[in-house]
Amino acid sequence: MNTLGNKASNYTLEMAYENMHRITTKQQEHIRDASSVRKTPTIIYSNMKMNHPNAVTSIENQTNSEVEEFNYDANGNVLLHQFDNGDTKNMLWDEANMLKAIKISIYKLPTLYL
């Protein structure tokens, strides 16, 4: 518990894991003076790729059913992060697995080279 002046805040975090110790669900809550300030929806993590068993392939928000999806290259680098609304982040990696460029669809700017 944290206190600031006469206000008290509590934080909770609940996570569930599967038998290989990968996160399956996560929920957080911030309570200030007995009122919920922010409660994140329950989020479901999916790990379906056999060639990258620890890589999250999708994240589902249980409150609004929004889903984020991820695609990876053979080395496990994220190539595509796609949001439920159609926005995307495309990533380019070099032969040393260093991030070289990222293109974010919501910005009408040229690709950002790192």
Protein Blocks (a to p, Z undefined) as FASTA:
>chain_A
ZZehjaccdddddddddfkopafbdcddddeehiafbdcdddddddfbfklmmbcfbdcd
fklopacdddddfkopafbdcdfkopacdddddfkopafbdcdfklccdcddZZ
